[in-house]
Amino acid sequence: MNAIRPAQIPEWLQHVAADTPAGRLPIVLDVREPWELQTASVKPEGFELVAMPMHTVPARLSELDRDHPIACLCHHGGRSAQVTYFLMNQGFSHVVNIHGGIHAWSQEVDPTVPVY
C-alpha cells in the first residue's frame, strides 16, 4: 500500500498533477466521523476535501472516480489505511494513505489544526 506523511502532500500533489483531469483537483478523502470533522479539519489547498465516514465508503463508492488521485485521511492513519486498501481492491489506481492522519497534519503542516 502506498503511504505518505502529511508533510509530503505538496510533493504528492505535484506527482499526481499529470493524472488529474483538467479542471479538477486531487481528492483528500476524510474518512473520520462527523463529530471529528467538527473538532478538527484541514484546509483544502490544492486539493478537494471530501468527507465520507469510513462505514459509508462501500455504499458511496460510485461517488468516487477509480482513476482520480485520492489520498485518504483519518485521525492517526488506521482507518484511512483500511479505506486505502479497500479502494485499491476495488480497482482504484491512484490512492494513498496519509500516514499519521490529521494528528500528524497538525504537527507537520498546520499547527492551527486542533489535536484531539
N, CA and C of each residue as an Amber inpcrd file, in Angstrom:
protein
   348
   0.8480000  -1.1800000   0.0000000   0.0000000   0.0000000   0.0000000
   0.8900000   1.2390000   0.0000000   0.4810000   2.2350000  -0.7550000
   1.2060000   3.4880000  -0.8000000   0.7940000   4.3670000   0.3700000
   1.7760000   5.0080000   0.9940000   1.5050000   5.9060000   2.1080000
   2.4180000   7.1170000   2.0150000   1.8840000   8.2520000   2.4360000
   2.6560000   9.4800000   2.5090000   2.4290000  10.1100000   3.8710000
   3.3310000  10.9680000   4.2810000   3.1580000  11.7530000   5.5000000
   2.4640000  13.0560000   5.1140000   1.8010000  13.7110000   6.0410000
   1.1640000  14.9880000   5.7140000   2.1390000  16.0060000   5.1040000
   3.3640000  16.0260000   5.5830000   4.3500000  16.9680000   5.0490000
   4.6670000  16.6980000   3.5820000   4.3350000  15.5050000   3.0860000
   4.5980000  15.1510000   1.6930000   3.4340000  15.4850000   0.7570000
   2.3730000  16.0720000   1.2680000   1.2110000  16.4090000   0.4440000
   1.6110000  17.2900000  -0.7550000   2.4020000  18.3460000  -0.5780000
   2.7700000  19.1510000  -1.7640000   3.4820000  18.3240000  -2.8470000
   4.3720000  17.4240000  -2.4450000   5.0570000  16.5530000  -3.4090000
   4.0540000  15.6290000  -4.0920000   3.1330000  15.0660000  -3.3210000
   2.1160000  14.1750000  -3.8800000   1.2590000  14.9220000  -4.8920000
   0.8580000  16.1630000  -4.5610000   0.0410000  16.9460000  -5.4720000
   0.7730000  17.1840000  -6.7940000   2.0580000  17.4700000  -6.7290000
   2.8480000  17.6520000  -7.9570000   2.9370000  16.3450000  -8.7350000
   3.1510000  15.2580000  -8.0150000   3.2960000  13.9410000  -8.6460000
   2.0340000  13.5060000  -9.3870000   0.8740000  13.7890000  -8.8080000
  -0.3830000  13.3230000  -9.4120000  -0.9950000  14.3310000 -10.3720000
  -0.3610000  15.4840000 -10.5360000  -0.9220000  16.5230000 -11.4120000
  -1.1990000  15.9910000 -12.8110000  -0.3060000  15.1580000 -13.3270000
  -0.4920000  14.6130000 -14.6830000  -1.6590000  13.6290000 -14.7490000
  -2.0140000  13.0320000 -13.6160000  -3.1010000  12.0490000 -13.5780000
  -4.4460000  12.6760000 -13.2210000  -4.4460000  13.9860000 -12.9770000
  -5.6690000  14.6740000 -12.5860000  -6.2840000  15.3450000 -13.8110000
  -7.5430000  15.0360000 -14.1220000  -8.1850000  15.6520000 -15.2850000
  -8.1880000  17.1810000 -15.1830000  -8.0760000  17.8500000 -16.3190000
  -8.0890000  19.3110000 -16.3600000  -9.3450000  19.8470000 -15.6690000
  -9.1510000  20.8710000 -14.8760000 -10.2760000  21.4900000 -14.1910000
 -10.6850000  20.8090000 -12.8950000  -9.9980000  19.7330000 -12.5340000
 -10.3210000  19.0250000 -11.2820000  -9.0820000  18.9860000 -10.3990000
  -9.3040000  18.8680000  -9.1320000  -8.2140000  18.7700000  -8.1640000
  -8.1410000  17.3530000  -7.6080000  -6.9660000  16.9180000  -7.1710000
  -6.8830000  15.6440000  -6.4550000  -7.7750000  15.7120000  -5.2140000
  -8.1380000  14.5490000  -4.6890000  -9.0470000  14.4770000  -3.5430000
  -8.3120000  14.0130000  -2.2940000  -8.5690000  14.7160000  -1.1820000
  -8.2310000  14.1860000   0.1320000  -9.5560000  13.6980000   0.6970000
  -9.6360000  12.3850000   0.8730000 -10.8610000  11.7290000   1.3380000
 -10.7680000  11.5600000   2.8480000 -11.5180000  12.3880000   3.5710000
 -11.5100000  12.3440000   5.0340000 -12.5490000  11.3230000   5.4810000
 -12.0840000  10.2190000   6.0710000 -12.9860000   9.1210000   6.4290000
 -13.3570000   9.1210000   7.9120000 -13.1260000  10.2450000   8.5870000
 -13.4890000  10.3450000  10.0010000 -14.9840000  10.5960000  10.1680000
 -15.4410000  10.4850000  11.3880000 -16.8550000  10.6930000  11.7220000
 -17.1790000  12.1890000  11.7340000 -18.4670000  12.5520000  11.5340000
 -18.8460000  13.9750000  11.5090000 -18.3910000  14.7690000  12.7340000
 -18.4770000  14.1820000  13.9330000 -18.0550000  14.9190000  15.1230000
 -16.5560000  15.2170000  15.0800000 -15.7820000  14.3300000  14.4390000
 -14.3440000  14.5640000  14.3200000 -14.0560000  15.7180000  13.3620000
 -14.8320000  15.7870000  12.2790000 -14.6810000  16.8800000  11.3210000
 -14.9870000  18.2200000  11.9750000 -15.9800000  18.2350000  12.8720000
 -16.3140000  19.4660000  13.5910000 -15.2130000  19.8380000  14.5660000
 -14.5110000  18.8420000  15.1060000 -13.4350000  19.0870000  16.0660000
 -12.1890000  19.6210000  15.3820000 -11.8210000  19.0390000  14.2440000
 -10.6070000  19.4330000  13.5340000 -10.7470000  19.0760000  12.0610000
 -10.3140000  19.9880000  11.2080000 -10.3580000  19.7200000   9.7770000
  -9.1830000  20.4150000   9.1020000  -8.8110000  19.9060000   7.9400000
  -7.7230000  20.5010000   7.1790000  -8.2890000  21.5270000   6.2060000
  -7.4370000  22.4770000   5.8190000  -7.8360000  23.4700000   4.8240000
  -7.5010000  22.9140000   3.4470000  -8.4860000  22.8300000   2.5510000
  -8.2090000  22.2950000   1.2150000  -7.4320000  23.3000000   0.3640000
  -6.1350000  23.0820000   0.2750000  -5.2670000  23.9470000  -0.5250000
  -4.5940000  23.0990000  -1.5940000  -5.0780000  23.2290000  -2.8290000
  -4.5410000  22.4520000  -3.9310000  -5.1970000  21.1000000  -4.0950000
  -6.1950000  20.8250000  -3.3030000  -6.9370000  19.5670000  -3.3800000
  -8.3760000  19.8150000  -2.9610000  -9.2450000  18.8970000  -3.3540000
 -10.6420000  18.9220000  -2.9330000 -10.7660000  18.0460000  -1.6850000
 -11.4000000  18.5590000  -0.6560000 -11.6240000  17.7920000   0.5650000
 -13.0170000  17.1670000   0.5000000 -13.0680000  15.8300000   0.5770000
 -14.3400000  15.1020000   0.5310000 -14.4870000  14.3420000   1.8410000
 -15.5750000  14.6060000   2.5500000 -15.8650000  13.9020000   3.8030000
 -16.7470000  12.6970000   3.4990000 -16.2730000  11.5260000   3.9090000
 -17.0060000  10.2830000   3.6840000 -16.6350000   9.3240000   4.8190000
 -17.4320000   9.3010000   5.8970000 -17.0850000   8.4180000   7.0130000
 -16.8140000   6.9850000   6.5420000 -15.8460000   6.3510000   7.1790000
 -15.3770000   5.0300000   6.7630000 -16.5140000   4.0430000   6.5020000
 -17.4860000   3.9930000   7.3980000 -18.5560000   3.0000000   7.2560000
 -19.4620000   3.2640000   6.0580000 -19.3880000   4.4800000   5.4710000
 -20.2400000   4.8020000   4.3240000 -19.5390000   4.5820000   2.9830000
 -18.2360000   4.3420000   3.0000000 -17.4790000   4.2360000   1.7490000
 -18.0200000   3.1610000   0.8070000 -18.2800000   1.9260000   1.2640000
 -18.7860000   0.9260000   0.3050000 -20.0810000   1.3620000  -0.3910000
 -21.0020000   1.9580000   0.3440000 -22.2780000   2.3710000  -0.2400000
 -22.1310000   3.5890000  -1.1430000 -21.0850000   4.3940000  -0.9120000
 -20.8990000   5.6310000  -1.6670000 -19.7900000   5.5140000  -2.7140000
 -19.3430000   4.3110000  -2.9750000 -18.2200000   4.0690000  -3.8790000
 -18.4220000   4.7220000  -5.2490000 -19.6540000   4.7560000  -5.7210000
 -19.9320000   5.3170000  -7.0510000 -19.6750000   6.8320000  -7.1140000
 -19.5280000   7.4700000  -5.9600000 -19.2410000   8.9080000  -5.9270000
 -17.7720000   9.2000000  -6.2290000 -16.9390000   8.1630000  -6.2220000
 -15.5060000   8.3290000  -6.4370000 -15.1020000   7.7820000  -7.7970000
 -14.1520000   8.4480000  -8.4250000 -13.6320000   8.0480000  -9.7280000
 -12.4190000   7.1470000  -9.5260000 -12.4490000   5.9490000 -10.0740000
 -11.3650000   4.9730000  -9.8960000 -10.0150000   5.4410000 -10.4290000
 -10.0110000   6.3800000 -11.3670000  -8.7650000   6.8530000 -11.9590000
  -8.3220000   8.2180000 -11.4300000  -9.0490000   8.7540000 -10.4780000
  -8.7510000  10.0700000  -9.9190000  -7.8360000   9.9320000  -8.6940000
  -6.8110000  10.7630000  -8.5580000  -5.9250000  10.6760000  -7.3880000
  -6.6670000  10.9610000  -6.0840000  -6.5070000  10.0450000  -5.1180000
  -7.1690000  10.1550000  -3.8180000  -6.1520000   9.8670000  -2.7270000
  -6.1170000  10.7280000  -1.7040000  -5.3190000  10.4920000  -0.5090000
  -6.2920000  10.3800000   0.6570000  -6.2530000   9.2670000   1.3870000
  -7.2000000   9.0110000   2.4780000  -6.6470000   9.5270000   3.8030000
  -7.5230000  10.1550000   4.5780000  -7.1430000  10.7940000   5.8440000
  -8.0900000  10.3740000   6.9600000  -7.5390000  10.1010000   8.1450000
  -8.3560000   9.8790000   9.3430000  -7.6340000  10.5370000  10.5250000
  -7.8630000  10.0310000  11.7320000  -7.2660000  10.6310000  12.9240000
  -5.7710000  10.3340000  13.0300000  -5.4060000   9.0580000  13.0080000
  -3.9930000   8.6620000  13.1270000  -3.4780000   7.8720000  11.9320000
  -4.3420000   7.4100000  11.0570000  -3.9180000   6.6820000   9.8650000
  -4.4070000   5.2510000   9.7740000  -5.0440000   4.7430000  10.8090000
  -5.5260000   3.3590000  10.7970000  -6.7500000   3.1490000   9.9180000
  -7.7780000   3.9640000  10.1320000  -8.9950000   3.8300000   9.3150000
  -8.7040000   4.1790000   7.8570000  -7.9060000   5.2140000   7.6490000
  -7.6020000   5.6090000   6.2680000  -6.7850000   4.5300000   5.5610000
  -5.9430000   3.8100000   6.3020000  -5.1940000   2.6980000   5.7030000
  -6.1600000   1.6060000   5.2600000  -7.1760000   1.3240000   6.0700000
  -8.1690000   0.3130000   5.6980000  -8.9520000   0.7440000   4.4650000
  -9.3260000   2.0240000   4.3980000 -10.0640000   2.5260000   3.2440000
  -9.1690000   2.5090000   2.0090000  -7.9050000   2.8750000   2.1560000
  -6.9630000   2.8300000   1.0360000  -6.8830000   1.4150000   0.4790000
  -6.7220000   0.4530000   1.3560000  -6.6470000  -0.9480000   0.9500000
  -7.9360000  -1.3820000   0.2490000  -9.0770000  -0.9930000   0.8090000
 -10.3770000  -1.3250000   0.2120000 -10.4860000  -0.7320000  -1.1930000
 -10.1370000   0.5510000  -1.3360000 -10.2360000   1.2000000  -2.6410000
  -9.3050000   0.5480000  -3.6540000  -8.1010000   0.1910000  -3.2380000
  -7.1720000  -0.4860000  -4.1360000  -7.7670000  -1.8090000  -4.6190000
  -8.4270000  -2.5320000  -3.7250000  -9.0600000  -3.8000000  -4.0870000
 -10.2820000  -3.6120000  -4.9860000 -10.8020000  -2.3950000  -5.0230000
 -11.9460000  -2.0840000  -5.8790000 -11.4960000  -1.5060000  -7.2260000
 -10.1880000  -1.4990000  -7.4740000  -9.6800000  -1.0490000  -8.7640000
  -9.2510000   0.4000000  -8.8350000  -9.1710000   1.0740000  -7.7100000
  -8.6950000   2.4580000  -7.7080000  -7.1860000   2.4420000  -7.9140000
  -6.7200000   3.2180000  -8.9000000  -5.3210000   3.1160000  -9.2970000
  -4.4070000   4.1790000  -8.6970000  -4.9570000   5.2810000  -8.2110000
  -4.1360000   6.3730000  -7.6700000  -4.6000000   6.7280000  -6.2610000
  -4.4040000   5.8200000  -5.3190000  -4.8560000   6.0550000  -3.9520000
  -3.7040000   5.8310000  -2.9800000  -3.5870000   6.7420000  -2.0010000
  -2.5540000   6.6360000  -0.9720000  -3.1800000   6.8960000   0.3930000
  -2.5120000   6.4170000   1.4250000  -2.9040000   6.6700000   2.7970000
  -2.0490000   7.8100000   3.3530000  -2.6810000   8.7300000   4.0840000
  -1.9340000   9.7810000   4.7680000  -1.5840000   9.2410000   6.1520000
  -0.3600000   8.7210000   6.2590000   0.1240000   8.0860000   7.4840000
   0.2690000   9.1340000   8.5930000  -0.2970000   8.8340000   9.7410000
  -0.2550000   9.7620000  10.8720000  -1.5060000  10.6010000  10.9900000
  -2.3040000  10.6290000   9.9150000  -3.5970000  11.2860000   9.9410000
  -3.5600000  12.7720000  10.2580000  -4.7210000  13.2520000  10.6970000
  -4.8520000  14.6790000  10.9890000  -4.0100000  15.0780000  12.1940000
  -3.7280000  14.1140000  13.0600000  -2.8580000  14.3870000  14.2090000
  -1.4730000  14.8130000  13.7120000  -0.9160000  14.0410000  12.7850000
   0.3860000  14.3820000  12.2120000   0.2860000  15.6370000  11.3510000
  -0.8660000  15.8440000  10.6920000  -1.0660000  17.0430000   9.8790000
  -0.8620000  18.2830000  10.7490000  -1.4240000  18.2500000  11.9580000
  -1.2800000  19.3750000  12.8830000   0.1860000  19.6180000  13.2370000
   0.9520000  18.5470000  13.3780000   2.3610000  18.6680000  13.7490000
   3.2570000  19.0460000  12.5690000   2.9300000  18.5480000  11.3670000
   3.8260000  18.7070000  10.2250000   3.4370000  19.8080000   9.2380000
   2.1490000  20.1290000   9.1580000   1.6740000  21.0420000   8.1170000
   1.0570000  22.3080000   8.6810000   0.0930000  22.1580000   9.5870000
  -0.6860000  23.3110000  10.0490000  -0.9560000  23.1940000  11.5420000
  -0.1580000  23.8780000  12.3680000  -0.3460000  23.7860000  13.8230000
  -1.6540000  24.4070000  14.3270000  -2.4010000  25.0970000  13.4410000
  -3.7080000  25.6320000  13.8710000  -4.7930000  24.5610000  13.8710000
  -4.5110000  23.3890000  13.2550000  -5.4660000  22.2720000  13.2850000
  -5.4440000  21.6940000  14.6950000  -6.5890000  21.6820000  15.3880000
  -6.6280000  21.1720000  16.7620000  -6.2330000  19.7000000  16.8450000
  -5.5480000  19.3750000  17.9270000  -5.2030000  17.9700000  18.2240000
  -6.2540000  17.4600000  19.1960000  -6.7390000  16.2620000  18.9500000
  -7.7530000  15.6770000  19.8510000  -7.4490000  14.2270000  20.1060000
